[in-house]
Amino acid sequence: MSDRLTRCRYIRRNSLQCTGEAVDPDGEILLCGKYLARALQLVQIHMASARP
């Protein structure tokens, strides 16, 4: 196992990559807690608006 941290892959509006540590370094989606929470909020909003 490596001691290197796996960084978040989110690219901010100013074209800089987030420097946070990925929540799941071995996962397919490499996001830190901040951007993972934002993504989940967007999914919840979309799901709520898609309900009949």
All heavy atoms as atom14 arrays in JSON, in Angstrom:
{
  "sequence": "MSDRLTRCRYIRRNSLQCTGEAVDPDGEILLCGKYLARALQLVQIHMASARP",
  "atom14_mask": [
    [1, 1, 1, 1, 1, 1, 1, 1, 0, 0, 0, 0, 0, 0],
    [1, 1, 1, 1, 1, 1, 0, 0, 0, 0, 0, 0, 0, 0],
    [1, 1, 1, 1, 1, 1, 1, 1, 0, 0, 0, 0, 0, 0],
    [1, 1, 1, 1, 1, 1, 1, 1, 1, 1, 1, 0, 0, 0],
    [1, 1, 1, 1, 1, 1, 1, 1, 0, 0, 0, 0, 0, 0],
    [1, 1, 1, 1, 1, 1, 1, 0, 0, 0, 0, 0, 0, 0],
    [1, 1, 1, 1, 1, 1, 1, 1, 1, 1, 1, 0, 0, 0],
    [1, 1, 1, 1, 1, 1, 0, 0, 0, 0, 0, 0, 0, 0],
    [1, 1, 1, 1, 1, 1, 1, 1, 1, 1, 1, 0, 0, 0],
    [1, 1, 1, 1, 1, 1, 1, 1, 1, 1, 1, 1, 0, 0],
    [1, 1, 1, 1, 1, 1, 1, 1, 0, 0, 0, 0, 0, 0],
    [1, 1, 1, 1, 1, 1, 1, 1, 1, 1, 1, 0, 0, 0],
    [1, 1, 1, 1, 1, 1, 1, 1, 1, 1, 1, 0, 0, 0],
    [1, 1, 1, 1, 1, 1, 1, 1, 0, 0, 0, 0, 0, 0],
    [1, 1, 1, 1, 1, 1, 0, 0, 0, 0, 0, 0, 0, 0],
    [1, 1, 1, 1, 1, 1, 1, 1, 0, 0, 0, 0, 0, 0],
    [1, 1, 1, 1, 1, 1, 1, 1, 1, 0, 0, 0, 0, 0],
    [1, 1, 1, 1, 1, 1, 0, 0, 0, 0, 0, 0, 0, 0],
    [1, 1, 1, 1, 1, 1, 1, 0, 0, 0, 0, 0, 0, 0],
    [1, 1, 1, 1, 0, 0, 0, 0, 0, 0, 0, 0, 0, 0],
    [1, 1, 1, 1, 1, 1, 1, 1, 1, 0, 0, 0, 0, 0],
    [1, 1, 1, 1, 1, 0, 0, 0, 0, 0, 0, 0, 0, 0],
    [1, 1, 1, 1, 1, 1, 1, 0, 0, 0, 0, 0, 0, 0],
    [1, 1, 1, 1, 1, 1, 1, 1, 0, 0, 0, 0, 0, 0],
    [1, 1, 1, 1, 1, 1, 1, 0, 0, 0, 0, 0, 0, 0],
    [1, 1, 1, 1, 1, 1, 1, 1, 0, 0, 0, 0, 0, 0],
    [1, 1, 1, 1, 0, 0, 0, 0, 0, 0, 0, 0, 0, 0],
    [1, 1, 1, 1, 1, 1, 1, 1, 1, 0, 0, 0, 0, 0],
    [1, 1, 1, 1, 1, 1, 1, 1, 0, 0, 0, 0, 0, 0],
    [1, 1, 1, 1, 1, 1, 1, 1, 0, 0, 0, 0, 0, 0],
    [1, 1, 1, 1, 1, 1, 1, 1, 0, 0, 0, 0, 0, 0],
    [1, 1, 1, 1, 1, 1, 0, 0, 0, 0, 0, 0, 0, 0],
    [1, 1, 1, 1, 0, 0, 0, 0, 0, 0, 0, 0, 0, 0],
    [1, 1, 1, 1, 1, 1, 1, 1, 1, 0, 0, 0, 0, 0],
    [1, 1, 1, 1, 1, 1, 1, 1, 1, 1, 1, 1, 0, 0],
    [1, 1, 1, 1, 1, 1, 1, 1, 0, 0, 0, 0, 0, 0],
    [1, 1, 1, 1, 1, 0, 0, 0, 0, 0, 0, 0, 0, 0],
    [1, 1, 1, 1, 1, 1, 1, 1, 1, 1, 1, 0, 0, 0],
    [1, 1, 1, 1, 1, 0, 0, 0, 0, 0, 0, 0, 0, 0],
    [1, 1, 1, 1, 1, 1, 1, 1, 0, 0, 0, 0, 0, 0],
    [1, 1, 1, 1, 1, 1, 1, 1, 1, 0, 0, 0, 0, 0],
    [1, 1, 1, 1, 1, 1, 1, 1, 0, 0, 0, 0, 0, 0],
    [1, 1, 1, 1, 1, 1, 1, 0, 0, 0, 0, 0, 0, 0],
    [1, 1, 1, 1, 1, 1, 1, 1, 1, 0, 0, 0, 0, 0],
    [1, 1, 1, 1, 1, 1, 1, 1, 0, 0, 0, 0, 0, 0],
    [1, 1, 1, 1, 1, 1, 1, 1, 1, 1, 0, 0, 0, 0],
    [1, 1, 1, 1, 1, 1, 1, 1, 0, 0, 0, 0, 0, 0],
    [1, 1, 1, 1, 1, 0, 0, 0, 0, 0, 0, 0, 0, 0],
    [1, 1, 1, 1, 1, 1, 0, 0, 0, 0, 0, 0, 0, 0],
    [1, 1, 1, 1, 1, 0, 0, 0, 0, 0, 0, 0, 0, 0],
    [1, 1, 1, 1, 1, 1, 1, 1, 1, 1, 1, 0, 0, 0],
    [1, 1, 1, 1, 1, 1, 1, 0, 0, 0, 0, 0, 0, 0]
  ],
  "atom14_positions": [
    [[0.84, -1.19, 0.0], [0.0, 0.0, 0.0], [0.89, 1.24, 0.0], [1.88, 1.32, 0.69], [-0.9, -0.02, 1.23], [-1.9, 1.12, 1.24], [-3.22, 0.82, 2.4], [-2.78, 1.94, 3.67], [0.0, 0.0, 0.0], [0.0, 0.0, 0.0], [0.0, 0.0, 0.0], [0.0, 0.0, 0.0], [0.0, 0.0, 0.0], [0.0, 0.0, 0.0]],
    [[0.47, 2.24, -0.76], [1.25, 3.46, -0.89], [0.86, 4.46, 0.19], [-0.28, 4.51, 0.63], [0.99, 4.07, -2.27], [1.61, 5.32, -2.37], [0.0, 0.0, 0.0], [0.0, 0.0, 0.0], [0.0, 0.0, 0.0], [0.0, 0.0, 0.0], [0.0, 0.0, 0.0], [0.0, 0.0, 0.0], [0.0, 0.0, 0.0], [0.0, 0.0, 0.0]],
    [[1.82, 5.27, 0.61], [1.55, 6.33, 1.58], [1.11, 7.62, 0.9], [0.78, 8.57, 1.58], [2.81, 6.61, 2.41], [3.11, 5.48, 3.39], [2.18, 4.74, 3.72], [4.27, 5.37, 3.8], [0.0, 0.0, 0.0], [0.0, 0.0, 0.0], [0.0, 0.0, 0.0], [0.0, 0.0, 0.0], [0.0, 0.0, 0.0], [0.0, 0.0, 0.0]],
    [[1.09, 7.63, -0.43], [0.65, 8.82, -1.17], [-0.85, 8.98, -1.04], [-1.6, 8.01, -1.07], [1.0, 8.71, -2.64], [2.48, 8.86, -2.89], [2.79, 8.9, -4.35], [2.2, 10.11, -4.91], [2.09, 10.36, -6.19], [2.51, 9.47, -7.06], [1.56, 11.47, -6.63], [0.0, 0.0, 0.0], [0.0, 0.0, 0.0], [0.0, 0.0, 0.0]],
    [[-1.31, 10.22, -0.94], [-2.73, 10.5, -0.87], [-3.31, 10.59, -2.27], [-2.68, 11.12, -3.18], [-2.98, 11.84, -0.15], [-2.54, 11.91, 1.3], [-2.79, 13.32, 1.84], [-3.27, 10.9, 2.15], [0.0, 0.0, 0.0], [0.0, 0.0, 0.0], [0.0, 0.0, 0.0], [0.0, 0.0, 0.0], [0.0, 0.0, 0.0], [0.0, 0.0, 0.0]],
    [[-4.5, 10.06, -2.44], [-5.2, 10.19, -3.7], [-6.05, 11.45, -3.62], [-6.87, 11.6, -2.73], [-6.1, 8.96, -3.97], [-5.27, 7.8, -3.96], [-6.79, 9.07, -5.31], [0.0, 0.0, 0.0], [0.0, 0.0, 0.0], [0.0, 0.0, 0.0], [0.0, 0.0, 0.0], [0.0, 0.0, 0.0], [0.0, 0.0, 0.0], [0.0, 0.0, 0.0]],
    [[-5.82, 12.36, -4.53], [-6.47, 13.67, -4.5], [-7.8, 13.66, -5.25], [-8.0, 12.88, -6.18], [-5.55, 14.73, -5.12], [-4.28, 14.94, -4.34], [-4.58, 15.59, -3.03], [-3.37, 15.69, -2.22], [-3.39, 15.95, -0.95], [-4.52, 16.15, -0.32], [-2.28, 16.03, -0.27], [0.0, 0.0, 0.0], [0.0, 0.0, 0.0], [0.0, 0.0, 0.0]],
    [[-8.65, 14.57, -4.85], [-9.93, 14.8, -5.5], [-9.69, 15.2, -6.95], [-8.72, 15.89, -7.26], [-10.66, 15.92, -4.75], [-12.24, 16.42, -5.44], [0.0, 0.0, 0.0], [0.0, 0.0, 0.0], [0.0, 0.0, 0.0], [0.0, 0.0, 0.0], [0.0, 0.0, 0.0], [0.0, 0.0, 0.0], [0.0, 0.0, 0.0], [0.0, 0.0, 0.0]],
    [[-10.56, 14.76, -7.85], [-10.41, 15.05, -9.28], [-11.25, 16.23, -9.75], [-11.28, 16.54, -10.93], [-10.78, 13.82, -10.12], [-9.91, 12.63, -9.85], [-8.57, 12.81, -10.48], [-7.82, 11.57, -10.39], [-6.57, 11.5, -10.05], [-5.9, 12.58, -9.76], [-5.97, 10.35, -9.99], [0.0, 0.0, 0.0], [0.0, 0.0, 0.0], [0.0, 0.0, 0.0]],
    [[-11.94, 16.9, -8.83], [-12.81, 18.01, -9.2], [-11.97, 19.19, -9.68], [-10.99, 19.57, -9.05], [-13.66, 18.44, -8.01], [-14.67, 19.51, -8.34], [-15.89, 19.18, -8.9], [-14.39, 20.84, -8.12], [-16.81, 20.16, -9.23], [-15.31, 21.83, -8.43], [-16.51, 21.48, -9.0], [-17.42, 22.45, -9.31], [0.0, 0.0, 0.0], [0.0, 0.0, 0.0]],
    [[-12.38, 19.76, -10.81], [-11.71, 20.95, -11.35], [-12.62, 22.14, -11.08], [-13.76, 22.17, -11.54], [-11.44, 20.82, -12.86], [-10.63, 19.56, -13.17], [-10.75, 22.08, -13.39], [-9.23, 19.55, -12.62], [0.0, 0.0, 0.0], [0.0, 0.0, 0.0], [0.0, 0.0, 0.0], [0.0, 0.0, 0.0], [0.0, 0.0, 0.0], [0.0, 0.0, 0.0]],
    [[-12.12, 23.1, -10.34], [-12.9, 24.28, -9.99], [-13.07, 25.22, -11.17], [-12.41, 25.07, -12.2], [-12.22, 25.01, -8.82], [-12.26, 24.17, -7.55], [-11.62, 24.92, -6.42], [-10.37, 24.22, -6.16], [-9.36, 24.71, -5.48], [-9.41, 25.92, -5.01], [-8.29, 24.01, -5.27], [0.0, 0.0, 0.0], [0.0, 0.0, 0.0], [0.0, 0.0, 0.0]],
    [[-13.96, 26.2, -11.01], [-14.24, 27.15, -12.1], [-13.0, 27.92, -12.55], [-12.9, 28.34, -13.68], [-15.3, 28.15, -11.65], [-16.65, 27.55, -11.54], [-17.65, 28.57, -11.14], [-18.88, 27.89, -10.78], [-20.03, 28.48, -10.63], [-20.13, 29.77, -10.77], [-21.09, 27.78, -10.32], [0.0, 0.0, 0.0], [0.0, 0.0, 0.0], [0.0, 0.0, 0.0]],
    [[-12.05, 28.09, -11.65], [-10.83, 28.82, -12.01], [-9.77, 27.89, -12.62], [-8.61, 28.23, -12.7], [-10.27, 29.57, -10.81], [-9.91, 28.66, -9.65], [-10.08, 27.44, -9.73], [-9.43, 29.23, -8.57], [0.0, 0.0, 0.0], [0.0, 0.0, 0.0], [0.0, 0.0, 0.0], [0.0, 0.0, 0.0], [0.0, 0.0, 0.0], [0.0, 0.0, 0.0]],
    [[-10.21, 26.7, -13.02], [-9.38, 25.69, -13.69], [-8.31, 25.06, -12.8], [-7.38, 24.44, -13.3], [-8.73, 26.26, -14.95], [-9.72, 26.66, -15.86], [0.0, 0.0, 0.0], [0.0, 0.0, 0.0], [0.0, 0.0, 0.0], [0.0, 0.0, 0.0], [0.0, 0.0, 0.0], [0.0, 0.0, 0.0], [0.0, 0.0, 0.0], [0.0, 0.0, 0.0]],
    [[-8.43, 25.24, -11.49], [-7.51, 24.58, -10.56], [-8.15, 23.32, -10.01], [-9.34, 23.29, -9.74], [-7.15, 25.53, -9.41], [-6.38, 26.79, -9.79], [-6.17, 27.66, -8.55], [-5.05, 26.43, -10.41], [0.0, 0.0, 0.0], [0.0, 0.0, 0.0], [0.0, 0.0, 0.0], [0.0, 0.0, 0.0], [0.0, 0.0, 0.0], [0.0, 0.0, 0.0]],
    [[-7.34, 22.29, -9.85], [-7.85, 21.04, -9.29], [-7.95, 21.15, -7.78], [-7.09, 21.73, -7.12], [-6.92, 19.88, -9.66], [-7.46, 18.55, -9.17], [-6.65, 17.38, -9.69], [-5.9, 17.51, -10.65], [-6.8, 16.25, -9.05], [0.0, 0.0, 0.0], [0.0, 0.0, 0.0], [0.0, 0.0, 0.0], [0.0, 0.0, 0.0], [0.0, 0.0, 0.0]],
    [[-9.03, 20.6, -7.23], [-9.19, 20.55, -5.77], [-8.03, 19.76, -5.17], [-7.55, 18.79, -5.76], [-10.52, 19.86, -5.44], [-10.78, 19.61, -3.68], [0.0, 0.0, 0.0], [0.0, 0.0, 0.0], [0.0, 0.0, 0.0], [0.0, 0.0, 0.0], [0.0, 0.0, 0.0], [0.0, 0.0, 0.0], [0.0, 0.0, 0.0], [0.0, 0.0, 0.0]],
    [[-7.57, 20.17, -4.01], [-6.43, 19.5, -3.38], [-6.86, 18.6, -2.23], [-6.02, 18.04, -1.53], [-5.42, 20.53, -2.86], [-6.08, 21.39, -1.93], [-4.81, 21.33, -3.99], [0.0, 0.0, 0.0], [0.0, 0.0, 0.0], [0.0, 0.0, 0.0], [0.0, 0.0, 0.0], [0.0, 0.0, 0.0], [0.0, 0.0, 0.0], [0.0, 0.0, 0.0]],
    [[-8.17, 18.43, -2.03], [-8.67, 17.58, -0.95], [-8.38, 16.11, -1.21], [-8.19, 15.68, -2.34], [0.0, 0.0, 0.0], [0.0, 0.0, 0.0], [0.0, 0.0, 0.0], [0.0, 0.0, 0.0], [0.0, 0.0, 0.0], [0.0, 0.0, 0.0], [0.0, 0.0, 0.0], [0.0, 0.0, 0.0], [0.0, 0.0, 0.0], [0.0, 0.0, 0.0]],
    [[-8.36, 15.33, -0.14], [-8.14, 13.9, -0.24], [-9.44, 13.21, -0.67], [-10.51, 13.52, -0.17], [-7.69, 13.34, 1.1], [-7.36, 11.87, 1.07], [-6.88, 11.34, 2.4], [-6.7, 12.13, 3.34], [-6.7, 10.12, 2.51], [0.0, 0.0, 0.0], [0.0, 0.0, 0.0], [0.0, 0.0, 0.0], [0.0, 0.0, 0.0], [0.0, 0.0, 0.0]],
    [[-9.35, 12.28, -1.6], [-10.52, 11.55, -2.08], [-11.12, 10.72, -0.95], [-10.39, 10.13, -0.14], [-10.14, 10.65, -3.24], [0.0, 0.0, 0.0], [0.0, 0.0, 0.0], [0.0, 0.0, 0.0], [0.0, 0.0, 0.0], [0.0, 0.0, 0.0], [0.0, 0.0, 0.0], [0.0, 0.0, 0.0], [0.0, 0.0, 0.0], [0.0, 0.0, 0.0]],
    [[-12.45, 10.69, -0.89], [-13.15, 9.91, 0.15], [-12.83, 8.43, 0.01], [-12.55, 7.75, 0.99], [-14.68, 10.15, 0.07], [-15.43, 9.22, 0.99], [-15.01, 11.6, 0.39], [0.0, 0.0, 0.0], [0.0, 0.0, 0.0], [0.0, 0.0, 0.0], [0.0, 0.0, 0.0], [0.0, 0.0, 0.0], [0.0, 0.0, 0.0], [0.0, 0.0, 0.0]],
    [[-12.88, 7.91, -1.23], [-12.57, 6.51, -1.5], [-11.43, 6.46, -2.51], [-11.66, 6.5, -3.72], [-13.81, 5.8, -2.04], [-13.58, 4.31, -2.29], [-12.48, 3.81, -1.99], [-14.51, 3.65, -2.78], [0.0, 0.0, 0.0], [0.0, 0.0, 0.0], [0.0, 0.0, 0.0], [0.0, 0.0, 0.0], [0.0, 0.0, 0.0], [0.0, 0.0, 0.0]],
    [[-10.2, 6.37, -2.03], [-9.05, 6.42, -2.94], [-9.02, 5.29, -3.98], [-8.37, 5.41, -5.0], [-7.83, 6.34, -2.03], [-8.32, 6.23, -0.65], [-9.81, 6.25, -0.65], [0.0, 0.0, 0.0], [0.0, 0.0, 0.0], [0.0, 0.0, 0.0], [0.0, 0.0, 0.0], [0.0, 0.0, 0.0], [0.0, 0.0, 0.0], [0.0, 0.0, 0.0]],
    [[-9.72, 4.19, -3.71], [-9.74, 3.07, -4.65], [-11.01, 3.04, -5.5], [-11.21, 2.14, -6.29], [-9.62, 1.74, -3.88], [-8.3, 1.64, -3.13], [-7.27, 2.1, -3.67], [-8.3, 1.13, -2.0], [0.0, 0.0, 0.0], [0.0, 0.0, 0.0], [0.0, 0.0, 0.0], [0.0, 0.0, 0.0], [0.0, 0.0, 0.0], [0.0, 0.0, 0.0]],
    [[-11.86, 4.05, -5.35], [-13.13, 4.08, -6.06], [-13.0, 4.58, -7.49], [-11.96, 5.08, -7.91], [0.0, 0.0, 0.0], [0.0, 0.0, 0.0], [0.0, 0.0, 0.0], [0.0, 0.0, 0.0], [0.0, 0.0, 0.0], [0.0, 0.0, 0.0], [0.0, 0.0, 0.0], [0.0, 0.0, 0.0], [0.0, 0.0, 0.0], [0.0, 0.0, 0.0]],
    [[-14.1, 4.44, -8.23], [-14.13, 4.94, -9.61], [-14.25, 6.45, -9.65], [-13.75, 7.1, -10.56], [-15.31, 4.34, -10.35], [-15.13, 2.9, -10.73], [-16.29, 2.4, -11.57], [-16.68, 3.1, -12.52], [-16.79, 1.32, -11.26], [0.0, 0.0, 0.0], [0.0, 0.0, 0.0], [0.0, 0.0, 0.0], [0.0, 0.0, 0.0], [0.0, 0.0, 0.0]],
    [[-14.95, 7.02, -8.67], [-15.18, 8.46, -8.6], [-14.31, 9.01, -7.48], [-14.5, 8.66, -6.32], [-16.66, 8.79, -8.35], [-17.51, 8.22, -9.49], [-16.86, 10.27, -8.18], [-18.98, 8.3, -9.25], [0.0, 0.0, 0.0], [0.0, 0.0, 0.0], [0.0, 0.0, 0.0], [0.0, 0.0, 0.0], [0.0, 0.0, 0.0], [0.0, 0.0, 0.0]],
    [[-13.37, 9.85, -7.83], [-12.43, 10.38, -6.84], [-12.82, 11.81, -6.47], [-12.41, 12.77, -7.13], [-11.01, 10.33, -7.4], [-10.5, 8.93, -7.73], [-9.15, 9.01, -8.42], [-10.42, 8.07, -6.49], [0.0, 0.0, 0.0], [0.0, 0.0, 0.0], [0.0, 0.0, 0.0], [0.0, 0.0, 0.0], [0.0, 0.0, 0.0], [0.0, 0.0, 0.0]],
    [[-13.64, 11.94, -5.43], [-14.07, 13.24, -4.95], [-13.81, 13.33, -3.46], [-13.92, 12.35, -2.74], [-15.57, 13.45, -5.2], [-16.02, 13.57, -6.65], [-17.54, 13.63, -6.72], [-15.42, 14.8, -7.3], [0.0, 0.0, 0.0], [0.0, 0.0, 0.0], [0.0, 0.0, 0.0], [0.0, 0.0, 0.0], [0.0, 0.0, 0.0], [0.0, 0.0, 0.0]],
    [[-13.5, 14.55, -3.01], [-13.34, 14.78, -1.58], [-14.74, 14.91, -0.97], [-15.75, 14.96, -1.69], [-12.51, 16.05, -1.33], [-13.31, 17.58, -1.88], [0.0, 0.0, 0.0], [0.0, 0.0, 0.0], [0.0, 0.0, 0.0], [0.0, 0.0, 0.0], [0.0, 0.0, 0.0], [0.0, 0.0, 0.0], [0.0, 0.0, 0.0], [0.0, 0.0, 0.0]],
    [[-14.83, 14.98, 0.32], [-16.11, 15.07, 1.01], [-16.93, 16.27, 0.59], [-18.15, 16.18, 0.42], [0.0, 0.0, 0.0], [0.0, 0.0, 0.0], [0.0, 0.0, 0.0], [0.0, 0.0, 0.0], [0.0, 0.0, 0.0], [0.0, 0.0, 0.0], [0.0, 0.0, 0.0], [0.0, 0.0, 0.0], [0.0, 0.0, 0.0], [0.0, 0.0, 0.0]],
    [[-16.3, 17.4, 0.38], [-17.0, 18.63, 0.0], [-17.74, 18.47, -1.33], [-18.93, 18.75, -1.44], [-16.0, 19.78, -0.1], [-16.59, 21.09, -0.59], [-15.51, 22.15, -0.7], [-16.04, 23.46, -1.24], [-14.99, 24.49, -1.3], [0.0, 0.0, 0.0], [0.0, 0.0, 0.0], [0.0, 0.0, 0.0], [0.0, 0.0, 0.0], [0.0, 0.0, 0.0]],
    [[-17.03, 18.01, -2.36], [-17.64, 17.9, -3.67], [-18.52, 16.66, -3.8], [-19.47, 16.65, -4.58], [-16.57, 17.97, -4.77], [-15.97, 19.35, -4.81], [-14.65, 19.57, -4.43], [-16.73, 20.45, -5.17], [-14.11, 20.85, -4.44], [-16.21, 21.72, -5.17], [-14.9, 21.93, -4.81], [-14.37, 23.2, -4.8], [0.0, 0.0, 0.0], [0.0, 0.0, 0.0]],
    [[-18.27, 15.63, -3.01], [-19.16, 14.49, -2.98], [-20.51, 14.89, -2.39], [-21.56, 14.53, -2.92], [-18.53, 13.35, -2.17], [-19.33, 12.06, -2.09], [-19.62, 11.51, -3.47], [-18.59, 11.05, -1.24], [0.0, 0.0, 0.0], [0.0, 0.0, 0.0], [0.0, 0.0, 0.0], [0.0, 0.0, 0.0], [0.0, 0.0, 0.0], [0.0, 0.0, 0.0]],
    [[-20.49, 15.7, -1.34], [-21.73, 16.19, -0.73], [-22.51, 17.06, -1.71], [-23.74, 16.94, -1.82], [-21.43, 16.97, 0.55], [0.0, 0.0, 0.0], [0.0, 0.0, 0.0], [0.0, 0.0, 0.0], [0.0, 0.0, 0.0], [0.0, 0.0, 0.0], [0.0, 0.0, 0.0], [0.0, 0.0, 0.0], [0.0, 0.0, 0.0], [0.0, 0.0, 0.0]],
    [[-21.83, 17.9, -2.45], [-22.5, 18.75, -3.45], [-23.12, 17.9, -4.56], [-24.23, 18.17, -5.01], [-21.52, 19.75, -4.05], [-21.18, 20.86, -3.11], [-20.3, 21.88, -3.78], [-19.95, 22.95, -2.85], [-19.25, 24.01, -3.18], [-18.82, 24.16, -4.41], [-18.98, 24.93, -2.29], [0.0, 0.0, 0.0], [0.0, 0.0, 0.0], [0.0, 0.0, 0.0]],
    [[-22.42, 16.87, -4.99], [-22.95, 15.99, -6.03], [-24.2, 15.27, -5.52], [-25.19, 15.15, -6.25], [-21.89, 14.97, -6.46], [0.0, 0.0, 0.0], [0.0, 0.0, 0.0], [0.0, 0.0, 0.0], [0.0, 0.0, 0.0], [0.0, 0.0, 0.0], [0.0, 0.0, 0.0], [0.0, 0.0, 0.0], [0.0, 0.0, 0.0], [0.0, 0.0, 0.0]],
    [[-24.18, 14.8, -4.29], [-25.35, 14.13, -3.73], [-26.54, 15.08, -3.61], [-27.68, 14.68, -3.85], [-25.01, 13.52, -2.37], [-24.07, 12.32, -2.42], [-23.66, 11.9, -1.02], [-24.72, 11.17, -3.16], [0.0, 0.0, 0.0], [0.0, 0.0, 0.0], [0.0, 0.0, 0.0], [0.0, 0.0, 0.0], [0.0, 0.0, 0.0], [0.0, 0.0, 0.0]],
    [[-26.29, 16.33, -3.26], [-27.37, 17.32, -3.19], [-28.0, 17.52, -4.56], [-29.23, 17.59, -4.68], [-26.84, 18.66, -2.68], [-26.57, 18.69, -1.2], [-25.96, 20.01, -0.77], [-25.4, 20.75, -1.58], [-26.08, 20.31, 0.52], [0.0, 0.0, 0.0], [0.0, 0.0, 0.0], [0.0, 0.0, 0.0], [0.0, 0.0, 0.0], [0.0, 0.0, 0.0]],
    [[-27.18, 17.6, -5.6], [-27.71, 17.77, -6.96], [-28.54, 16.56, -7.38], [-29.58, 16.71, -8.02], [-26.57, 18.01, -7.95], [-25.87, 19.36, -7.84], [-24.65, 19.4, -8.76], [-26.83, 20.48, -8.17], [0.0, 0.0, 0.0], [0.0, 0.0, 0.0], [0.0, 0.0, 0.0], [0.0, 0.0, 0.0], [0.0, 0.0, 0.0], [0.0, 0.0, 0.0]],
    [[-28.1, 15.37, -7.02], [-28.86, 14.16, -7.34], [-30.21, 14.19, -6.61], [-31.25, 13.89, -7.19], [-28.07, 12.89, -6.99], [-28.94, 11.65, -7.05], [-26.87, 12.74, -7.91], [0.0, 0.0, 0.0], [0.0, 0.0, 0.0], [0.0, 0.0, 0.0], [0.0, 0.0, 0.0], [0.0, 0.0, 0.0], [0.0, 0.0, 0.0], [0.0, 0.0, 0.0]],
    [[-30.21, 14.56, -5.33], [-31.45, 14.62, -4.56], [-32.41, 15.65, -5.16], [-33.62, 15.39, -5.27], [-31.16, 14.97, -3.11], [-30.53, 13.84, -2.35], [-30.12, 14.25, -0.94], [-29.95, 15.43, -0.63], [-29.95, 13.26, -0.08], [0.0, 0.0, 0.0], [0.0, 0.0, 0.0], [0.0, 0.0, 0.0], [0.0, 0.0, 0.0], [0.0, 0.0, 0.0]],
    [[-31.92, 16.8, -5.56], [-32.76, 17.83, -6.17], [-33.35, 17.31, -7.48], [-34.55, 17.46, -7.74], [-31.95, 19.13, -6.41], [-31.63, 19.78, -5.07], [-32.69, 20.08, -7.33], [-30.6, 20.89, -5.17], [0.0, 0.0, 0.0], [0.0, 0.0, 0.0], [0.0, 0.0, 0.0], [0.0, 0.0, 0.0], [0.0, 0.0, 0.0], [0.0, 0.0, 0.0]],
    [[-32.53, 16.67, -8.27], [-33.01, 16.13, -9.55], [-34.06, 15.04, -9.32], [-35.09, 15.02, -10.0], [-31.85, 15.58, -10.36], [-32.29, 14.9, -11.62], [-32.75, 15.61, -12.71], [-32.39, 13.6, -11.95], [-33.08, 14.75, -13.66], [-32.88, 13.54, -13.23], [0.0, 0.0, 0.0], [0.0, 0.0, 0.0], [0.0, 0.0, 0.0], [0.0, 0.0, 0.0]],
    [[-33.82, 14.15, -8.38], [-34.76, 13.08, -8.1], [-36.09, 13.62, -7.59], [-37.15, 13.13, -7.95], [-34.16, 12.08, -7.1], [-32.95, 11.33, -7.64], [-33.27, 10.36, -9.1], [-34.28, 9.07, -8.41], [0.0, 0.0, 0.0], [0.0, 0.0, 0.0], [0.0, 0.0, 0.0], [0.0, 0.0, 0.0], [0.0, 0.0, 0.0], [0.0, 0.0, 0.0]],
    [[-36.04, 14.66, -6.76], [-37.26, 15.26, -6.22], [-38.07, 15.94, -7.32], [-39.3, 15.88, -7.33], [-36.92, 16.27, -5.13], [0.0, 0.0, 0.0], [0.0, 0.0, 0.0], [0.0, 0.0, 0.0], [0.0, 0.0, 0.0], [0.0, 0.0, 0.0], [0.0, 0.0, 0.0], [0.0, 0.0, 0.0], [0.0, 0.0, 0.0], [0.0, 0.0, 0.0]],
    [[-37.39, 16.56, -8.28], [-38.1, 17.25, -9.35], [-38.62, 16.26, -10.4], [-39.52, 16.59, -11.16], [-37.21, 18.29, -10.02], [-36.15, 17.68, -10.7], [0.0, 0.0, 0.0], [0.0, 0.0, 0.0], [0.0, 0.0, 0.0], [0.0, 0.0, 0.0], [0.0, 0.0, 0.0], [0.0, 0.0, 0.0], [0.0, 0.0, 0.0], [0.0, 0.0, 0.0]],
    [[-38.07, 15.07, -10.46], [-38.49, 14.08, -11.45], [-39.69, 13.26, -10.97], [-40.28, 12.53, -11.76], [-37.32, 13.14, -11.76], [0.0, 0.0, 0.0], [0.0, 0.0, 0.0], [0.0, 0.0, 0.0], [0.0, 0.0, 0.0], [0.0, 0.0, 0.0], [0.0, 0.0, 0.0], [0.0, 0.0, 0.0], [0.0, 0.0, 0.0], [0.0, 0.0, 0.0]],
    [[-40.06, 13.37, -9.72], [-41.21, 12.62, -9.2], [-42.51, 13.17, -9.77], [-42.66, 14.38, -9.88], [-41.27, 12.72, -7.67], [-40.17, 11.94, -7.01], [-40.33, 11.95, -5.52], [-39.15, 11.35, -4.91], [-38.59, 11.77, -3.8], [-39.08, 12.78, -3.14], [-37.53, 11.15, -3.33], [0.0, 0.0, 0.0], [0.0, 0.0, 0.0], [0.0, 0.0, 0.0]],
    [[-43.45, 12.27, -10.12], [-44.73, 12.74, -10.67], [-45.6, 13.44, -9.65], [-45.53, 13.36, -8.52], [-45.41, 11.47, -11.16], [-44.59, 10.32, -10.7], [-43.33, 10.85, -10.11], [0.0, 0.0, 0.0], [0.0, 0.0, 0.0], [0.0, 0.0, 0.0], [0.0, 0.0, 0.0], [0.0, 0.0, 0.0], [0.0, 0.0, 0.0], [0.0, 0.0, 0.0]]
  ]
}
